[in-house]
């Protein structure tokens, strides 16, 4: 109830201070469980996703948020999930799994910290663990420009771009260790986010993206049909 009341107010405030361009809206599952993974630029990111998505979201948030006056009150009242960062928080994981079993949309920022320089940070494996244990689809989301709403030097009314990828269920090779599976799934979901971001903001995943782009170009060249001249020869 409270979430429903607050959302229109936050939407109005957000559109007073910035412009928003959203692509991939059709990729959002309207019902059923989904694990939303997004890059993290500023404290405002949960509000941004909350007003953009047509369905209610539940966030995994650092436990320090719950100690902040007013903010912590609303976080507890709306059922957000407190997470102890820097350690294996089994209680947070189990609560998120329960939410997913209840067909809720759980949102997590895999980097686990704010990327203050607007470049992707190396991700933790919590999102991958949730995805593998629950078996629910992952929905990758990439956004840019949210820091400019508060720290921008490009004038008033900056633009925020949000790209929503296609949902997918991660696949891992049979017979590999749990640690290797978590690494593969984490790397894959972060590359999906990086793919939707400008080159200069891919940060820790720049090299991997460059390698994938190079592999794609080589495969494309190999699949190109022979030219008329080469066939005549």
N, C-alpha and C positions, 0 to 999 in steps of 0.2 A: 504493500500500500504506500509506504513512504517513498520507495523507489519510484513508483509511478507518479507521485506528486512532484518530486524534486526534478525529474528528468526534463520536463518542458521548461522549467525555470533555468536550468543549466544550459539548455539548448539556446534559449534567448540570449543569455549572457555571453555565451561563446560566439554567437554570430554578431554581437556588437563589436567584439574586438578582433575578429578575423574572418577570412574567407575560407571556405572548405570545399575541396573538390574530391569526391569519392568515386572510385571506379571498382567494379566487381561486386556491386551490391547484390546481384543475382546469385552470387556464390554462397550467400549466407543461408545455412539450413534454418528454416523457420521453426522446426520442431525437432525433438530428439536430442540426444547428448552430443556435445561437440567440445573439443578442446581448442580454444583460440590461443594462438601464439603470436606475439608481436614484439617488435623492437621497442626499446625504452629510452625516451629522450628527456622526460621531465615528469614531475609529480602529477601534472595535468593529464597524462596519457589515459588513465582509467576513465576520467570524465569524458575525454574525446571519444573513446570507444563506446562508452555508455550511451552517449547521445546519438551516435551514428547507427548503432545496431538496432534493428526493429524489435528485438527480443531482449529480455532481461539478461544481464550478465552477472556472474559472480567472480570476484577477483582474488587471486592469491597475492597478499600484500605483506610487506615487512611488518613485523609485530610492533615496531616503533610507531607506526601510523596510529595504532589503537590507543596510544598514550597522549596523542595530540588532542587538546580540547576541541569540542564540536565535531571535528573530523573523525576522531576515534569513536565518538558516540554514534554517528551515522554509520560508520563502518560496522560496528557491532550490531546495530539495529537492523541493518540490511543483510546481515549474514555473510559478510566477507570473511575470507579465510586468513588468519594470522600465520605468518611464517617466520621461524627463527632462521635468519640467514647465517651462512657459514657453517652450518651443521646439518646432519640428516634429520629432518623434522618429520617423524613418522606420523604424528597426530595430524599435521597439515595435509600430508599425502592421503591419509585415510579419509579425512573429511572431504577432500576433493573427489576421491573415488566414490564416496557416498552421493555427492551432488551429481556426478555423472551417471550413476545408477538411477537417479531420480529424473533423468533426461534434461538436466540443466546444462547451460553453457558456461563452462569454466574458463577463465582467462588467466594466462600466465605470461610473464616477461622472462624468457629463458636466460637473458643476460644477468639477471639478478641485481642489477645496478643501473643507474642512469648514465647514459653515454653523453657526457657533457660536451664533447667535441663533435657530436652528431656523426659518429662513426661506430659501426657495430663492434661490440665487445665479444670476447670469447664467451660462449654460452655454457651454462651448467646443464646437468643431465636430468634435472627434475621433470621437465616437460616430456622428455622421452620416456622416463619411467612411468609417468601417468598414462601416456599413450599406449605403451606396451601392456601395462597391467589392465587397462580398461577396455582396450580394443576399439575405442571410439574414433571417429574421424578427427583429423587435425585440420584446422583452418588457419593458414598463414596470413598475417597482416603486416604490411609495411607502411610506415607513415614518415613524413618529413615535414619540417617547418614548425612543429609545436613549440620549440624553444624560442622561435622568433616572436611568438605572441607576448613573451615577457622580457626577452633579452635582445630583440631584433634591432638592427640598425638600418633597416631598409624602409623606414617610414611607417606610417600608420596603416592598419588594416592588412597585415601580412597574410599570405595564403598558406594553408595547410593542405598537403596532398596525402590522401589515404588510398592505398591499393589493397584490395582484398583478393587473395588467391583462391584457387579451387580447393575444396576439401579433399582429403585423401587419407587412406589408412596405411601407416608405415609398414613396410615389408623388410624383413631381415633374413639373411641366408641361414639355412638350417645348420645346426651343429656348432655355431660360434658361441663364445662365452657371453655371459650377461654384460660384462664390461664393454666388450666389443660391440654388442648390439646397441647399448645405450649411446656409444660414441657415434655409430653409424646413423642412428635415428636423429640424434642432436645435430650432427653435421648436415644431414639432409634438410631438416626443417629450417635451419639457419640459412642454407643456400637458397631455399625457396623464398625466404624473406629478402635476402641480398639481391636476388634476381629482379625484384620489383623496386629496388632502390637505385639512385644515381651511382655511377661508378665511384665517385669521390666519397661516398658515405658507406661503402661496404666494409671498411675497416679491417677487422681481423679475418674477414672472409674474402678479401680482395684477391689473394693469390689463388685460392681454390676456385673462385669464379673465373679468373683468367685461364686457369687450366681447363675448366669445363668448356669455356668458350672456344678455346683452341681445339679441343677434341671434337666439338660440334662442327667447327669449320672443316676439319680434316674428314669427318664422316660425310659431310655434305659434298665435298669434292669427290669423294669416292663413289657417291651415289649418283653423281651427275651423268647423264647419258653421253655416250661418245658423240663427238661432233661429226658432221657429214664428211669432213676432210679426213678424219682419222679412220672412218669406216671405209671410205674409198681406197685408202692406202692399204 
